């Protein structure tokens, strides 16, 4: 089955809510996915490395936006251009998923494909890789369903989407047992009281990591938004790269923005299953608060000599903020202070 796997990394977002922090760190206006928020590689590079244990690097597709060319070209210098889907503009996740699906189907037929946002964080990437492997196995067993990774909720978060699991559908056994459930309902950014209720009921955070057969994805889009597939057909049918780029540019001039979760997933729970992912420490890095939460999850576990455990984290965080402040001082005219970010 591994030879049929494809991974699509969604890296076309503008990173508006995190713009101040990414500018502070990088010194320019690059979106967060091209920024090294935690040192080392960018979020895009970390996403590539995170999924490499489960998907061959030559079977990864990247969805980007033309305006970000100066940032993604160096990152993807080792990637064949046929595996880079360049959108003329950012039109949200529905367009990005539809475009990449049509590219993959034309290339591969009906592979099992997984979609990965490029702005996520996992405290335990090994556990994440195990969950992705289990999701591929579940999608292979249930070809008529799309399988989402649902992270075990740690608090009553109001900025995340939530998944209400239904009856147990299956159990995938790898090195451990992975329960698969039907999906009863989605809750997009609930109010605080509702989020508290969902937490108490054992509902899961929606990671937006989705695995399924390419044609099953296409069927879900067709059922809820057939217009976008019709609109993309001239692009998908283009024979030459230049022709495809010209048709895409014309389409994107009038293409409305769309959210795949709201337009497709929320409207077709009967086509979905969710795999419960425990202990991976998932977080969305879409906001400064999300970055702060990720910092807390990855702070050194043991206390520094002479410090109580809670003081160890405070000391480590202060050091991190000081490094950000140095970057701030090196960037002339930067109006964002590190203490406000941290």
C-alpha positions as CSV (number, residue, x, y, z in Angstrom):
1,X,0.0,0.0,0.0
2,X,2.9,2.4,0.7
3,X,3.6,2.6,-3.0
4,X,0.1,4.1,-3.5
5,X,0.5,6.8,-0.9
6,X,0.8,10.5,-1.7
7,X,1.1,13.4,0.7
8,X,0.0,17.0,-0.2
9,X,1.4,19.8,1.9
10,X,-0.8,22.9,1.9
11,X,1.6,25.8,2.0
12,X,-0.3,28.6,0.3
13,X,-1.6,30.6,3.3
14,X,-0.8,34.2,4.0
15,X,-0.2,33.8,7.7
16,X,-1.9,37.1,8.5
17,X,-2.6,36.5,12.1
18,X,1.0,35.6,12.8
19,X,2.5,38.3,10.6
20,X,4.0,40.3,13.4
21,X,5.8,37.3,14.9
22,X,7.1,36.0,11.6
23,X,8.4,39.4,10.6
24,X,10.1,39.7,14.0
25,X,11.9,36.4,13.5
26,X,12.7,36.6,9.8
27,X,13.1,40.3,9.3
28,X,10.9,40.3,6.2
29,X,7.3,39.7,5.2
30,X,7.5,35.9,4.6
31,X,4.4,33.9,5.6
32,X,4.8,31.7,8.7
33,X,5.2,28.5,6.7
34,X,8.6,29.8,5.4
35,X,9.7,31.0,8.8
36,X,11.8,29.2,11.4
37,X,9.6,29.8,14.4
38,X,11.5,27.3,16.6
39,X,15.0,27.6,15.1
40,X,16.4,25.2,12.5
41,X,14.2,24.7,9.5
42,X,11.1,26.5,8.5
43,X,7.6,25.2,9.3
44,X,7.4,23.8,5.7
45,X,10.8,22.1,6.1
46,X,9.7,20.6,9.4
47,X,6.4,19.4,7.9
48,X,8.4,17.6,5.1
49,X,10.6,16.0,7.6
50,X,7.7,15.0,9.8
51,X,5.8,13.1,7.1
52,X,8.9,11.5,5.5
53,X,8.8,8.4,7.7
54,X,5.3,7.6,6.2
55,X,5.5,9.0,2.7
56,X,8.3,8.8,0.2
57,X,9.8,12.3,-0.5
58,X,9.2,11.8,-4.3
59,X,5.5,11.3,-3.6
60,X,4.9,14.6,-1.9
61,X,3.0,17.4,-3.7
62,X,3.3,21.0,-2.6
63,X,0.6,23.7,-3.0
64,X,1.9,27.2,-3.0
65,X,1.0,30.7,-4.2
66,X,2.8,32.7,-6.9
67,X,3.4,35.7,-4.7
68,X,5.5,33.6,-2.3
69,X,7.9,32.4,-5.1
70,X,11.0,34.0,-3.6
71,X,10.3,32.0,-0.4
72,X,9.2,28.6,-1.7
73,X,11.7,28.3,-4.6
74,X,14.8,27.9,-2.3
75,X,12.8,25.6,0.0
76,X,11.7,23.3,-2.9
77,X,14.8,23.4,-5.0
78,X,15.1,19.6,-4.8
79,X,11.4,19.1,-5.9
80,X,10.4,18.4,-9.5
81,X,8.2,21.2,-10.8
82,X,5.5,18.7,-11.7
83,X,5.0,18.2,-7.9
84,X,4.6,21.9,-7.2
85,X,1.0,23.3,-7.7
86,X,1.4,27.0,-8.0
87,X,-1.8,28.9,-7.4
88,X,-2.0,32.4,-8.9
89,X,-3.5,33.6,-5.5
90,X,-4.6,32.3,-2.2
91,X,-8.3,31.3,-2.5
92,X,-8.5,29.1,0.6
93,X,-8.3,25.4,1.2
94,X,-11.2,24.3,-1.1
95,X,-9.4,25.6,-4.2
96,X,-6.0,24.3,-3.0
97,X,-7.4,20.8,-2.4
98,X,-9.4,20.7,-5.6
99,X,-6.5,21.8,-7.7
100,X,-4.1,19.3,-6.2
101,X,-6.6,16.5,-6.4
102,X,-7.0,17.0,-10.1
103,X,-3.3,17.2,-10.6
104,X,-2.8,13.9,-8.7
105,X,-5.6,12.1,-10.5
106,X,-4.2,13.1,-13.9
107,X,-0.8,11.8,-12.8
108,X,-1.6,8.7,-10.7
109,X,-5.3,7.7,-11.1
110,X,-6.7,7.0,-7.7
111,X,-4.0,7.0,-5.1
112,X,-4.5,7.2,-1.3
113,X,-3.7,10.8,-0.5
114,X,-3.1,12.7,2.8
115,X,-3.4,16.4,3.2
116,X,-1.1,18.2,5.7
117,X,-1.3,21.9,6.7
118,X,2.2,23.4,6.9
119,X,1.7,25.4,10.1
120,X,1.2,22.7,12.7
121,X,3.3,21.5,15.6
122,X,3.7,18.1,17.3
123,X,5.5,17.6,20.5
124,X,5.9,13.9,19.7
125,X,6.5,13.5,15.9
126,X,7.1,9.7,16.2
127,X,3.6,9.3,17.6
128,X,2.2,11.5,14.8
129,X,3.9,9.3,12.2
130,X,2.3,6.2,13.8
131,X,-1.1,7.9,13.6
132,X,-0.6,8.8,9.9
133,X,0.4,5.2,9.1
134,X,-2.8,4.0,10.9
135,X,-4.9,6.5,9.0
136,X,-3.5,5.3,5.7
137,X,-4.4,1.7,6.8
138,X,-7.9,2.8,7.7
139,X,-8.4,4.6,4.4
140,X,-7.3,1.5,2.6
141,X,-9.8,-0.6,4.5
142,X,-12.7,1.9,4.0
143,X,-12.2,3.3,0.5
144,X,-15.6,5.1,0.6
145,X,-14.6,7.2,3.7
146,X,-12.2,10.1,4.4
147,X,-10.3,9.6,7.6
148,X,-9.4,12.6,9.7
149,X,-6.8,12.7,12.5
150,X,-8.6,13.9,15.7
151,X,-6.3,15.0,18.4
152,X,-7.2,14.4,22.0
153,X,-8.3,17.7,23.4
154,X,-6.3,19.2,26.3
155,X,-8.5,22.1,27.1
156,X,-11.7,23.9,26.1
157,X,-10.1,25.7,23.1
158,X,-12.4,28.1,21.2
159,X,-10.0,28.7,18.3
160,X,-10.0,25.1,17.0
161,X,-12.5,23.1,15.2
162,X,-14.0,20.1,17.1
163,X,-15.1,16.7,16.0
164,X,-17.9,14.8,17.8
165,X,-17.1,11.1,17.3
166,X,-19.9,8.6,16.8
167,X,-20.0,4.8,17.0
168,X,-16.7,2.9,16.8
169,X,-16.2,1.7,13.2
170,X,-12.9,-0.2,13.4
171,X,-9.6,-0.6,15.2
172,X,-6.3,-0.4,13.4
173,X,-3.6,-2.5,15.1
174,X,0.0,-1.5,14.4
175,X,2.4,-1.1,17.3
176,X,-0.7,-0.1,19.2
177,X,-4.4,0.1,18.8
178,X,-6.0,3.0,16.9
179,X,-9.8,3.3,17.3
180,X,-11.7,4.6,14.3
181,X,-15.1,6.3,14.8
182,X,-17.8,7.6,12.6
183,X,-18.3,11.4,12.7
184,X,-21.5,12.7,14.2
185,X,-20.8,16.4,13.9
186,X,-18.3,19.2,13.4
187,X,-18.1,22.3,15.7
188,X,-16.2,25.2,14.2
189,X,-14.7,27.5,16.8
190,X,-17.4,27.0,19.5
191,X,-18.2,29.4,22.3
192,X,-16.4,28.8,25.6
193,X,-19.4,27.1,27.3
194,X,-19.9,24.8,24.3
195,X,-16.1,24.0,24.1
196,X,-16.2,23.1,27.8
197,X,-19.1,20.7,27.1
198,X,-17.3,19.2,24.1
199,X,-14.2,18.6,26.2
200,X,-16.3,16.8,28.8
201,X,-17.9,14.6,26.2
202,X,-14.5,13.5,24.9
203,X,-14.7,15.3,21.6
204,X,-11.6,15.7,19.5
205,X,-9.7,18.6,18.0
206,X,-9.8,18.7,14.2
207,X,-6.2,18.7,13.0
208,X,-7.2,19.0,9.3
209,X,-5.0,16.1,8.5
210,X,-7.2,14.1,6.1
211,X,-6.5,10.8,4.4
212,X,-8.5,9.0,1.7
213,X,-8.7,7.8,-1.9
214,X,-8.3,10.7,-4.3
215,X,-11.7,9.9,-6.0
216,X,-13.4,9.7,-2.6
217,X,-12.2,13.3,-1.9
218,X,-13.4,14.3,-5.4
219,X,-16.8,12.7,-4.7
220,X,-17.1,14.7,-1.5
221,X,-16.3,18.0,-3.2
222,X,-18.7,17.1,-6.1
223,X,-21.5,16.5,-3.6
224,X,-21.1,19.9,-1.8
225,X,-19.4,22.2,-4.3
226,X,-19.7,20.9,-7.9
227,X,-19.1,24.3,-9.3
228,X,-15.5,24.4,-8.3
229,X,-14.7,21.2,-10.1
230,X,-16.4,22.4,-13.2
231,X,-14.4,25.6,-13.0
232,X,-11.1,23.7,-12.6
233,X,-11.7,21.3,-15.5
234,X,-10.1,23.6,-18.2
235,X,-7.0,23.9,-15.9
236,X,-6.8,20.2,-15.3
237,X,-7.2,19.5,-19.0
238,X,-4.4,21.8,-20.1
239,X,-1.7,19.9,-22.0
240,X,1.2,22.3,-21.5
241,X,2.6,24.0,-18.4
242,X,2.2,27.5,-19.9
243,X,-1.4,26.8,-21.0
244,X,-2.3,25.5,-17.5
245,X,-0.8,28.6,-15.9
246,X,-2.7,30.9,-18.2
247,X,-6.0,29.1,-17.5
248,X,-5.4,29.1,-13.8
249,X,-4.6,32.8,-13.7
250,X,-7.9,33.5,-15.6
251,X,-9.9,31.2,-13.2
252,X,-8.4,32.7,-10.0
253,X,-9.3,36.2,-11.0
254,X,-13.0,35.4,-10.2
255,X,-12.7,32.3,-8.0
256,X,-14.2,33.0,-4.5
257,X,-12.3,31.9,-1.4
258,X,-13.5,28.8,0.3
259,X,-12.9,26.8,3.4
260,X,-12.9,23.0,2.9
261,X,-13.9,22.3,6.5
262,X,-17.0,24.5,6.3
263,X,-18.0,23.8,2.7
264,X,-17.3,20.1,2.5
265,X,-16.4,18.3,5.7
266,X,-19.1,19.9,7.9
267,X,-21.7,19.2,5.3
268,X,-21.0,15.5,4.7
269,X,-20.2,13.7,8.1
270,X,-21.6,10.5,6.6
271,X,-18.6,10.3,4.4
272,X,-16.1,10.7,7.2
273,X,-14.3,8.8,9.9
274,X,-12.0,10.0,12.6
275,X,-8.9,8.3,14.1
276,X,-8.3,9.4,17.7
277,X,-4.7,10.5,18.1
278,X,-3.5,10.5,21.7
279,X,-0.2,11.8,23.1
280,X,1.1,13.5,19.9
281,X,0.9,17.0,21.4
282,X,-0.7,18.6,18.4
283,X,-1.1,22.4,18.1
284,X,-2.0,24.9,15.4
285,X,0.5,27.7,14.9
286,X,-2.0,30.1,13.4
287,X,-1.8,32.6,16.2
288,X,0.8,33.9,18.7
289,X,-1.2,32.1,21.4
290,X,-0.8,28.9,19.4
291,X,3.0,29.4,19.2
292,X,3.1,30.1,22.9
293,X,1.2,26.9,23.7
294,X,3.7,25.0,21.5
295,X,6.6,26.5,23.4
296,X,5.0,25.3,26.6
297,X,4.6,21.8,25.3
298,X,8.2,21.6,24.1
299,X,9.9,23.3,27.1
300,X,12.5,21.2,28.8
301,X,10.7,18.6,31.1
302,X,13.3,18.5,33.8
303,X,14.2,21.4,36.2
304,X,17.4,23.3,35.8
305,X,19.8,22.9,38.7
306,X,18.6,24.9,41.7
307,X,15.2,25.7,40.1
308,X,11.8,24.4,40.9
309,X,10.0,22.8,37.9
310,X,7.7,25.8,37.4
311,X,10.7,28.1,37.6
312,X,12.6,26.1,35.0
313,X,10.0,26.8,32.4
314,X,9.9,30.5,33.3
315,X,13.7,30.6,33.0
316,X,13.7,28.8,29.6
317,X,10.9,31.0,28.2
318,X,12.7,34.2,29.3
319,X,15.8,33.0,27.4
320,X,13.7,32.4,24.3
321,X,12.1,35.8,24.5
322,X,15.5,37.4,24.9
323,X,16.6,35.8,21.7
324,X,13.5,37.2,19.9
325,X,14.3,40.6,21.4
326,X,17.8,40.5,19.9
327,X,16.2,39.8,16.5
328,X,13.9,42.7,17.1
329,X,16.7,45.1,17.8
330,X,18.6,44.0,14.7
331,X,15.5,44.9,12.5
332,X,15.5,48.6,12.1
333,X,12.1,50.1,12.3
334,X,10.4,47.0,13.7
335,X,7.5,48.0,15.9
336,X,6.8,44.6,17.5
337,X,8.5,44.0,20.8
338,X,9.4,40.4,21.9
339,X,7.8,40.8,25.3
340,X,4.4,41.6,23.6
341,X,4.8,38.5,21.4
342,X,5.8,36.2,24.2
